[in-house]
């Protein structure tokens, strides 16, 4: 089966974008796939407009300043121009790509280790891994959060399900804490990993949830009742990122074992593997094409420069 799948990525090539911002912290595709934004340890965030033929130079998003660590484009079709950018210094900027201006700058109570939009684009959430704070803001009235919660566990990531009926938190204890939205009533804890649960992803229909943990496994779940369906032994060391592609056929994962793996979600068979020269710091599928963007931290020992790369068909 693996040999049958390998033809899917046979003509894909790695395309490195222009990048001088140091170790990559995060990257995000706009919902229509026309823009890729990334942020790193040095200087401003950067964006690329990827039209037919594309271009690799991109432009700096200087309006956001130089302390951004997390990025997320609004997923709603009516707000593809809106980028949320979270800074460690307890601020979030809402940047409008049409005007190149920050329309909203608001204060948070935590250090913003992850940021996520609700599927409707009405809300966004930030979590602080250091002190277990969850804050959710209404974009229409962003001056103060509509939810402020103190979580008794270290929170690694936050996500809504595609139906926007649940908020889910990946925790350091290995569980996913599930809350009803918008009531924030605790529904259940999904215990899926022997060590830290680092990431959560849903397929586009919200039927399947994937989680990745420090036990190096990708676990897939029936999202209706959170029963496990199967696990993919994808890596040899802690798994950092997991993401479904646009038609949910493939799931990509990255680990600190210097590899990115692409598996067929249903069968668990390996379709493609990338060996990278430094730690992968972000992995995101293009929302409309079979293209995968990933960022790296760079390594002085391996003489590897930090980079933003897109794996796409030549």
C-alpha positions as CSV (number, residue, x, y, z in Angstrom):
1,X,0.0,0.0,0.0
2,X,2.8,2.4,0.8
3,X,4.2,2.0,-2.7
4,X,0.8,2.7,-4.2
5,X,0.5,5.9,-2.2
6,X,4.0,7.1,-2.9
7,X,3.0,8.3,-6.4
8,X,0.8,11.0,-4.9
9,X,3.8,13.0,-3.8
10,X,6.3,11.7,-6.5
11,X,6.3,15.1,-8.3
12,X,6.3,17.3,-5.2
13,X,9.3,19.5,-4.6
14,X,10.5,21.6,-1.6
15,X,10.4,25.3,-2.2
16,X,12.2,27.5,0.2
17,X,10.8,31.0,0.7
18,X,12.8,34.2,1.3
19,X,13.4,34.2,5.1
20,X,15.8,36.2,7.3
21,X,13.7,36.3,10.5
22,X,15.6,33.6,12.5
23,X,14.0,30.5,14.0
24,X,10.4,30.2,12.8
25,X,7.8,30.4,15.6
26,X,4.6,29.9,13.6
27,X,3.0,30.0,10.2
28,X,-0.6,30.2,8.9
29,X,-2.5,30.0,5.6
30,X,-5.3,32.3,4.8
31,X,-8.6,30.4,4.4
32,X,-8.6,30.9,0.6
33,X,-5.0,29.8,0.3
34,X,-3.8,33.0,-1.3
35,X,-1.6,34.1,1.6
36,X,1.0,32.5,3.8
37,X,2.2,34.3,6.9
38,X,5.1,33.4,9.2
39,X,6.8,34.8,12.2
40,X,10.2,34.2,13.7
41,X,12.6,35.1,16.4
42,X,14.0,38.2,14.6
43,X,12.3,41.2,13.1
44,X,8.7,41.4,11.7
45,X,6.3,38.7,10.5
46,X,6.4,38.1,6.8
47,X,3.7,37.2,4.3
48,X,3.7,35.8,0.8
49,X,0.9,36.1,-1.8
50,X,0.8,32.8,-3.6
51,X,-1.0,33.4,-6.9
52,X,-0.3,31.4,-10.0
53,X,3.4,31.2,-10.3
54,X,3.8,32.6,-6.8
55,X,6.8,34.6,-5.6
56,X,9.3,33.9,-2.9
57,X,10.2,37.3,-1.7
58,X,7.1,38.3,0.2
59,X,6.8,41.4,2.4
60,X,7.4,42.2,6.0
61,X,4.3,43.0,8.1
62,X,5.9,45.9,10.0
63,X,2.6,47.1,11.4
64,X,2.6,44.1,13.7
65,X,5.9,45.1,15.4
66,X,8.7,42.6,16.2
67,X,7.5,40.6,19.2
68,X,4.9,38.4,17.6
69,X,5.1,34.6,18.3
70,X,1.7,33.2,17.1
71,X,-0.3,33.8,14.0
72,X,-3.7,32.7,12.7
73,X,-5.7,33.8,9.7
74,X,-9.4,34.0,10.2
75,X,-11.0,30.9,8.7
76,X,-14.3,32.5,7.7
77,X,-14.8,33.3,4.0
78,X,-16.1,36.8,4.8
79,X,-12.9,37.7,6.8
80,X,-10.0,36.1,4.9
81,X,-8.2,39.4,5.1
82,X,-8.0,39.3,9.0
83,X,-4.9,38.0,10.7
84,X,-4.7,37.5,14.5
85,X,-1.1,37.9,15.8
86,X,-0.3,37.1,19.4
87,X,2.7,38.5,21.3
88,X,4.4,37.0,24.3
89,X,4.1,40.4,26.0
90,X,0.4,39.8,26.6
91,X,-1.1,41.5,23.5
92,X,-3.0,40.4,20.4
93,X,-3.2,42.4,17.2
94,X,-5.9,42.0,14.6
95,X,-4.3,43.0,11.3
96,X,-6.3,43.8,8.1
97,X,-4.4,42.7,5.0
98,X,-6.5,45.1,2.8
99,X,-5.3,48.2,4.6
100,X,-2.0,46.9,6.1
101,X,-3.2,48.3,9.4
102,X,-3.7,46.9,12.9
103,X,-7.4,47.5,13.4
104,X,-7.5,46.2,17.0
105,X,-4.8,45.8,19.7
106,X,-5.9,44.2,22.9
107,X,-4.4,43.1,26.2
108,X,-4.5,39.5,27.5
109,X,-3.7,38.1,30.9
110,X,-1.4,35.4,29.8
111,X,1.7,34.9,27.6
112,X,-0.2,33.7,24.5
113,X,1.5,30.4,23.8
114,X,-1.3,29.4,21.3
115,X,-4.0,31.2,19.4
116,X,-7.0,29.8,17.5
117,X,-10.1,31.1,15.7
118,X,-13.6,29.6,15.9
119,X,-14.7,28.3,12.5
120,X,-17.3,31.0,12.1
121,X,-14.7,33.7,12.6
122,X,-16.7,35.3,15.4
123,X,-14.3,34.3,18.3
124,X,-10.7,33.7,18.9
125,X,-9.0,32.0,21.9
126,X,-5.6,32.4,23.4
127,X,-4.0,30.1,26.0
128,X,-1.0,30.6,28.2
129,X,1.1,27.5,28.8
130,X,3.0,29.0,31.7
131,X,0.1,29.8,33.9
132,X,-2.9,27.9,32.5
133,X,-5.0,30.8,31.4
134,X,-7.7,30.5,28.6
135,X,-9.2,33.7,27.2
136,X,-11.8,33.8,24.4
137,X,-12.7,37.1,22.7
138,X,-15.7,38.1,20.5
139,X,-14.3,39.9,17.5
140,X,-17.3,42.2,17.4
141,X,-16.6,43.4,20.9
142,X,-12.9,42.6,21.5
143,X,-12.1,45.0,24.3
144,X,-12.6,42.3,27.0
145,X,-12.8,38.5,26.9
146,X,-16.2,36.7,27.0
147,X,-14.5,33.8,28.7
148,X,-11.6,33.8,31.2
149,X,-10.8,30.5,32.7
150,X,-8.0,29.2,35.0
151,X,-7.1,25.7,33.9
152,X,-5.5,23.4,36.5
153,X,-3.3,21.8,34.0
154,X,-0.5,23.0,31.6
155,X,-2.3,23.7,28.3
156,X,-0.3,23.0,25.1
157,X,-3.0,23.9,22.5
158,X,-6.6,25.1,22.0
159,X,-9.0,24.2,19.2
160,X,-12.7,24.4,18.3
161,X,-14.4,21.5,16.5
162,X,-15.6,22.4,13.0
163,X,-19.2,22.5,14.2
164,X,-18.2,25.1,16.8
165,X,-20.0,23.2,19.6
166,X,-16.9,22.3,21.6
167,X,-13.6,23.9,22.8
168,X,-10.8,21.4,23.3
169,X,-7.6,21.8,25.2
170,X,-4.5,19.6,24.7
171,X,-2.8,19.2,28.1
172,X,0.6,18.3,29.4
173,X,-0.9,15.4,31.4
174,X,-1.8,13.6,28.1
175,X,-5.5,14.3,28.0
176,X,-7.7,16.5,25.9
177,X,-10.2,18.4,28.0
178,X,-13.5,19.0,26.2
179,X,-15.8,21.9,27.0
180,X,-19.3,22.6,25.5
181,X,-19.4,25.9,23.6
182,X,-20.5,28.5,24.4
183,X,-21.5,27.4,27.9
184,X,-18.0,26.2,28.7
185,X,-19.5,23.3,30.7
186,X,-16.9,20.6,31.0
187,X,-18.0,17.5,29.0
188,X,-15.2,15.0,29.3
189,X,-11.5,14.3,29.4
190,X,-10.1,12.2,26.5
191,X,-7.2,10.3,27.8
192,X,-5.1,9.4,24.8
193,X,-1.4,9.7,25.5
194,X,0.9,8.3,28.1
195,X,2.7,11.7,28.2
196,X,2.0,15.2,27.1
197,X,-0.7,15.8,24.4
198,X,0.9,18.5,22.3
199,X,-1.5,19.1,19.5
200,X,-5.1,18.6,18.2
201,X,-6.5,18.6,14.7
202,X,-9.9,17.9,13.1
203,X,-10.9,16.7,9.7
204,X,-13.0,19.2,7.7
205,X,-16.3,17.5,8.6
206,X,-15.5,17.2,12.3
207,X,-15.9,13.4,12.3
208,X,-12.4,12.6,13.2
209,X,-10.0,14.1,15.7
210,X,-6.2,13.6,15.6
211,X,-3.9,14.1,18.5
212,X,-0.2,14.0,18.9
213,X,1.8,13.4,22.0
214,X,5.1,13.0,23.7
215,X,4.7,9.3,23.3
216,X,5.5,9.7,19.6
217,X,2.0,8.5,18.4
218,X,-0.7,10.0,16.3
219,X,-4.0,8.9,17.7
220,X,-7.2,9.2,15.7
221,X,-10.6,9.4,17.4
222,X,-14.3,9.2,16.5
223,X,-15.2,12.8,17.3
224,X,-18.9,11.9,18.0
225,X,-18.0,9.9,21.2
226,X,-14.2,10.3,21.4
227,X,-13.7,6.5,21.1
228,X,-10.2,5.7,19.6
229,X,-10.2,4.4,16.1
230,X,-6.5,3.7,15.5
231,X,-3.0,4.9,16.2
232,X,-0.2,5.7,13.8
233,X,3.3,5.0,14.9
234,X,4.7,7.9,13.0
235,X,7.8,8.9,14.9
236,X,10.6,7.8,17.3
237,X,10.4,10.8,19.6
238,X,7.8,13.4,20.9
239,X,5.3,14.5,18.3
240,X,4.9,18.3,18.0
241,X,2.4,18.9,15.2
242,X,-0.5,17.2,13.4
243,X,-2.7,18.4,10.6
244,X,-5.3,17.1,8.1
245,X,-5.0,18.0,4.4
246,X,-7.9,19.7,2.5
247,X,-9.8,16.5,1.6
248,X,-9.0,14.7,4.9
249,X,-7.2,11.9,3.1
250,X,-3.8,12.6,4.6
251,X,-2.5,13.6,8.0
252,X,0.9,15.2,8.4
253,X,2.9,15.1,11.6
254,X,6.3,16.4,12.8
255,X,8.5,15.4,15.6
256,X,11.7,16.4,17.2
257,X,13.3,13.4,15.5
258,X,14.0,15.7,12.5
259,X,11.3,14.2,10.3
260,X,7.9,15.1,8.8
261,X,5.6,12.2,7.9
262,X,2.5,12.1,5.8
263,X,0.2,9.1,6.4
264,X,-3.1,8.2,4.8
265,X,-5.5,8.9,7.7
266,X,-7.9,5.9,7.1
267,X,-5.3,3.2,6.6
268,X,-2.4,4.6,8.6
269,X,0.0,3.8,5.7
270,X,3.0,6.0,5.1
271,X,2.6,8.1,1.9
272,X,5.6,10.4,2.1
273,X,8.5,11.2,4.4
274,X,10.7,14.2,4.7
275,X,14.0,14.3,6.6
276,X,14.8,17.8,7.7
277,X,18.0,19.3,9.0
278,X,16.7,21.1,12.1
279,X,13.7,21.1,14.4
280,X,10.4,21.6,12.8
281,X,8.5,24.4,14.5
282,X,5.2,24.6,12.4
283,X,3.3,22.4,10.0
284,X,0.2,23.5,8.0
285,X,-1.5,22.1,5.0
286,X,-2.8,24.5,2.3
287,X,-6.6,24.8,2.6
288,X,-7.3,24.0,-1.1
289,X,-4.3,22.2,-2.6
290,X,-2.0,19.3,-1.7
291,X,0.7,21.6,-0.5
292,X,2.4,21.5,2.9
293,X,4.1,24.5,4.5
294,X,6.6,24.0,7.4
295,X,9.0,26.1,9.4
296,X,12.3,25.2,11.0
297,X,14.4,26.5,13.9
298,X,17.8,26.1,12.2
299,X,20.8,24.5,13.8
300,X,24.3,25.9,14.1
301,X,25.7,22.4,14.7
302,X,24.3,21.2,11.4
303,X,24.9,24.5,9.6
304,X,21.2,24.6,8.9
305,X,19.6,28.0,8.4
306,X,16.0,28.6,9.7
307,X,13.6,28.4,6.9
308,X,10.0,28.5,5.6
309,X,9.4,25.7,3.1
310,X,6.4,24.7,0.9
311,X,6.2,21.1,-0.3
312,X,4.1,21.3,-3.5
313,X,3.7,19.7,-6.9
314,X,6.3,20.9,-9.4
